[in-house]
Amino acid sequence: MGGPTDGGQGGTEAPRVGAGVRRRRRARELTLAELARRTGLSAPFLSQVENDRARPSMRSLQLIADALDTTAVRLLAAADGPRTVDVVRADSAAVPEGGDEAGHDEGSGIAAGGGGGSSDERGAGGQGRVRPLVRGRQQLHALEFTGRHDWQREFRHPHDELMYVVEGAVEAEAAGESYELGPGDTLYCSGGVTHRWRALTSGTRVLLVGVADDFPPR
């Protein structure tokens, strides 16, 4: 086996999800216009996403994933090939949580290779960022959330998931109960438990680790 993979995308360049979105859309036999209707995003923006000329925020990626009967984590994983050993550096690519669809300016996006002035970049400071810590299609997924994270939709995964609060404060709901978490606290949810969470301070940093949704149950 060779040495660990190091690098790939630059520290400021978001993961390239376009090819994975296009493959999934075509597999579902959907046109761009049909995907636009299902997501509420514009067809020109979706075309830019598929051609990696715009990079969707995490919220937009979740809308796309819902319409394609998959998850945002799977679409992010499809941006990279499989790795047996991988080093993800601290400045690796991150995805803004909001900005494009939140500001109704999804057509601008982030140009390939970076670039200033886009809606996703403007939204990054206010909406927070999500950084994949496991790349490629693996049995395990891990995400780092930094900054603002508001109540969004509830999630329910088929497998177990663990939340670890690195910095800041979090309010979480799981199985109908509410919890306040601080640095060093963890929240474990077994498969099938409905949950959601929000950051209570702007400097919050959270790690979410779980078994991939499409990993077959034992």
C-alpha positions as a printed Julia matrix, in Angstrom:
218×3 Matrix{Float64}:
   0.0    0.0     0.0
   1.29   3.45   -0.84
   1.73   6.36    1.55
  -1.1    8.63    2.69
  -2.78  10.95    0.25
  -2.05  14.57    1.15
  -3.65  17.58   -0.43
  -5.86  17.45   -3.49
  -8.0   20.54   -3.41
  -6.46  23.79   -2.26
  -7.2   25.19    1.15
  -9.57  27.86   -0.2
 -11.25  25.86   -2.97
 -14.53  24.17   -2.17
 -15.06  20.5    -3.09
 -16.04  19.92   -6.73
 -19.47  18.31   -6.54
 -20.56  18.99  -10.13
 -19.79  15.63  -11.71
 -21.52  13.76   -8.88
 -24.63  15.94   -9.13
 -24.78  15.43  -12.9
 -24.38  11.64  -12.65
 -27.05  11.41  -10.01
 -29.46  13.65  -11.93
 -29.04  11.65  -15.12
 -29.43   8.38  -13.23
 -32.76   9.7   -11.93
 -33.66  10.74  -15.51
 -34.26  14.36  -14.53
 -33.68  17.45  -16.65
 -32.12  20.58  -15.19
 -35.53  22.25  -15.38
 -37.09  19.42  -13.37
 -34.3   19.58  -10.79
 -34.81  23.34  -10.56
 -38.52  22.87   -9.84
 -37.79  20.31   -7.13
 -35.12  22.4    -5.4
 -36.38  25.94   -5.87
 -32.96  26.85   -7.28
 -32.56  28.27  -10.76
 -31.65  26.07  -13.73
 -28.74  28.37  -14.73
 -27.27  28.05  -11.22
 -27.67  24.26  -11.27
 -25.93  24.16  -14.66
 -23.06  26.16  -13.17
 -22.89  23.75  -10.24
 -22.7   20.72  -12.54
 -19.89  22.36  -14.51
 -18.03  23.44  -11.33
 -18.41  27.09  -12.23
 -20.41  27.7    -9.05
 -20.09  26.04   -5.68
 -23.33  25.54   -3.71
 -23.62  26.26   -0.03
 -24.41  23.37    2.29
 -28.08  24.38    2.4
 -28.32  24.41   -1.39
 -26.48  21.09   -1.57
 -29.03  19.6     0.83
 -31.87  20.84   -1.41
 -30.18  19.24   -4.41
 -29.54  16.02   -2.49
 -33.17  15.81   -1.36
 -34.36  16.21   -4.95
 -31.97  13.48   -6.1
 -32.91  11.08   -3.28
 -29.46  11.16   -1.72
 -27.6   13.17    0.97
 -25.28  16.17    0.89
 -22.59  14.05    2.54
 -22.73  11.54   -0.34
 -22.48  14.31   -2.93
 -19.45  15.74   -1.13
 -17.9   12.27   -0.93
 -18.37  11.82   -4.68
 -16.05  14.79   -5.23
 -13.05  12.59   -4.37
 -11.92   9.1    -5.2
 -11.55   6.36   -2.58
  -8.57   6.55   -0.22
  -7.14   3.9     2.09
  -5.02   6.45    3.98
  -5.67  10.18    3.8
  -4.38  13.31    5.54
  -6.79  16.25    5.63
  -4.98  19.45    6.53
  -6.4   22.18    8.77
  -6.74  24.56    5.79
  -8.55  22.04    3.6
 -11.63  22.98    1.57
 -14.76  24.09    3.41
 -18.31  24.73    2.23
 -20.34  27.77    3.38
 -23.48  26.74    5.24
 -25.59  29.39    3.52
 -25.35  32.34    1.19
 -26.54  31.43   -2.29
 -30.13  30.31   -1.75
 -30.47  32.27    1.49
 -29.78  35.51   -0.31
 -31.67  34.54   -3.49
 -28.47  35.16   -5.41
 -27.61  31.6    -6.25
 -26.57  32.46   -9.78
 -23.23  33.95   -8.76
 -21.75  31.09   -6.72
 -18.01  30.62   -6.29
 -16.02  30.44   -9.47
 -13.71  27.5    -9.89
 -10.38  28.24   -8.29
 -11.79  30.83   -5.87
 -12.53  34.45   -6.66
 -13.99  37.29   -4.63
 -17.35  38.88   -4.24
 -19.56  35.82   -4.57
 -22.67  35.3    -2.47
 -21.28  32.1    -0.93
 -18.15  33.91    0.19
 -20.15  36.8     1.64
 -22.39  34.35    3.48
 -19.55  32.31    4.92
 -18.81  34.61    7.84
 -22.45  34.91    8.9
 -23.61  31.39    8.14
 -20.61  29.35    9.22
 -18.66  26.75    7.29
 -18.64  22.97    6.96
 -15.38  21.09    6.33
 -15.39  17.41    5.29
 -12.83  15.49    7.34
 -13.27  12.2     5.48
 -12.92  12.38    1.69
 -14.21   9.95   -0.88
 -16.91   7.3    -0.46
 -16.04   5.66    2.86
 -17.85   3.74    5.59
 -17.32   6.65    7.99
 -18.23  10.31    7.53
 -16.94  13.23    9.59
 -17.74  16.94    9.31
 -16.38  19.99   11.13
 -18.86  22.87   11.61
 -17.37  26.26   12.45
 -19.29  29.42   13.32
 -22.99  30.02   13.04
 -25.35  27.06   12.67
 -29.08  27.75   13.06
 -31.98  25.4    13.57
 -32.62  23.79   10.22
 -34.5   20.65    9.39
 -34.41  17.59   11.6
 -32.19  14.67   10.64
 -32.62  10.94   11.12
 -29.89   8.58    9.96
 -30.0    4.78    9.7
 -26.74   4.49   11.64
 -25.17   5.94   14.78
 -23.74   9.45   14.98
 -21.6   11.29   17.56
 -21.4   15.04   18.12
 -18.35  16.52   19.92
 -18.24  20.2    20.89
 -14.68  21.5    20.47
 -15.39  25.16   21.26
 -18.38  27.33   22.05
 -21.85  26.19   23.02
 -24.57  24.12   21.35
 -28.26  23.49   21.93
 -29.3   20.1    20.62
 -32.58  18.23   20.42
 -32.7   14.45   20.17
 -35.65  12.09   20.58
 -37.78  14.93   21.94
 -35.28  16.02   24.62
 -33.23  19.27   24.67
 -29.58  19.49   25.73
 -27.07  22.32   26.16
 -23.51  21.27   25.38
 -20.18  22.99   26.0
 -16.51  22.31   25.14
 -15.64  18.65   25.6
 -19.28  17.5    25.74
 -20.6   14.83   23.39
 -24.02  13.78   22.2
 -24.55  10.25   20.86
 -27.55   9.38   18.71
 -28.22   5.81   17.7
 -29.59   5.02   14.27
 -33.17   6.16   13.73
 -33.13   8.94   16.35
 -34.5   12.28   15.1
 -32.2   15.17   16.01
 -31.13  18.72   15.21
 -28.82  21.33   16.71
 -27.76  24.96   16.66
 -24.7   26.94   17.72
 -25.27  29.37   20.6
 -22.09  31.4    20.08
 -20.35  32.64   16.93
 -17.09  30.88   17.83
 -18.63  27.42   18.11
 -16.8   24.49   16.53
 -18.44  21.06   16.36
 -17.36  17.68   15.01
 -19.97  15.22   13.71
 -18.85  11.65   13.11
 -21.05   8.81   11.95
 -21.43   5.73    9.8
 -22.26   6.6     6.19
 -26.0    6.41    5.45
 -25.5    4.04    2.53
 -23.32   1.6     4.51
 -25.28  -1.68    4.81
 -26.53  -2.36    8.36
 -25.16  -5.43   10.07
